[in-house]
Amino acid sequence: MKLTALRPMIYTDHLEDTIRFYTDVLGFTLAGKNDDWGWASL
């Protein structure tokens, strides 16, 4: 089997702070977010 992509799933109690860190500090782009389910895709 050959891996072609990796999507780590990281748990956080502070979704907004985590999104801000990944976008502002690390330069990721927010691709999607669902407040009802408490998840975001970066």
C-alpha positions, -999 to 999 in steps of 0.1 A, spaced: 0 0 0 13 34 -9 2 65 11 -5 96 -9 -19 119 18 -19 124 55 -46 141 75 -38 142 112 -68 147 135 -59 168 166 -82 172 196 -85 206 213 -107 222 239 -100 256 224 -110 254 188 -109 292 180 -74 296 196 -62 265 177 -75 278 144 -59 312 151 -25 296 159 -25 274 127 -36 302 104 -17 332 119 15 316 132 19 286 109 3 300 77 -23 273 72 -56 282 54 -90 274 70 -108 252 45 -139 245 65 -154 248 100 -185 234 117 -194 250 150 -222 226 157 -199 196 155 -168 214 168 -144 207 140 -123 226 115 -103 216 84 -71 234 77 
